Amino acid sequence: MSISDCRTPSLYLRNAIPMPPPGSAGGLHYGTRRFGQFMEIALNRARILVTGANSGIGAAIARQLAACGARVAVNYLVHPEATDALLAELHAAGAEAIGLTADVSDATQVGAMFAELDRQWGGIDALVNNAGIDGASALAWEAEPAVWERVLRVNLYGSFLCAREALKRMVGQRSGVVLNMTSVHERIAWSGFSAYTASKAGLAMLTQTLAQEAAPFGVRVLALAPGAIRTPINQNVWSNPETLRDLLTKIPLGRMGEPEEVARVAAFLVSGLASYMTGSTVFCDGAMSDYPEFAHGG
Ligand code: BGC
């Protein structure tokens, strides 16, 4: 069963009252059933692999996809006990979920992970390239080359390796979605984190290029860029009142995001509801990428 077999917009459109002409106020009532269509994200047992899925945004995405009815493969490298706990939670809720360990930056391990997916579920319908690290904060001229390289290997090369395996299968079956988790730092420079920003900017362009390559086969490739989301990766910032205050000045919405807020967008993007979206980045950042310093003056 592929994602395009799910309850797609076209299924709803057949029954829907035609949309009002573009620009009319009717669009404001979208979702009320008066002019538009009721929208529900139903992933009807779609086979979805989420990398780095045993913590933070990855875990929230795994939960949300499972709640929408997908089969979820939870990839992880460290903290097997967190994976066991997440799988137990998903199973208790009646979801179909498996754990798959692999270092995404290792081509052999990635190949084995996809072979295991083939064996268990006969393939893949969507990949969420979420595994990522931000490395140690260091100015470029003080950075440790091995640490810098590791960030690129996990965030960029690892995403490529997983996308490569996924696309081989998706192009063959002529359906599928690859969703790459980037960051506001695909666009915003960040002193001390040159490897991270370079990896995320690279991943954004990888997204566009893969989208171009895969589009003729009906396969979509997108990026989702979270802002400051409350997860373990930035706990040192949000657990300290002083650094949290500084962080909040950078977010027009005035608060950090929660992993579930990103996960809902991810579920929409992999679903058939986003059928005309490919090759772009969707920001989920409380307008952090909107240069809040320009709220005054300029
Ligand atoms: C980083 C977080 C950071 C956020 C906003 C994310 O990509 O992983 O550590 O808080 O960007 O700067």
Residues whose N, C-alpha, C, O or C-beta is under 5 A from the ligand:
A	BS01	BGC	D134 S183 P226 G227 A228 I233 N234
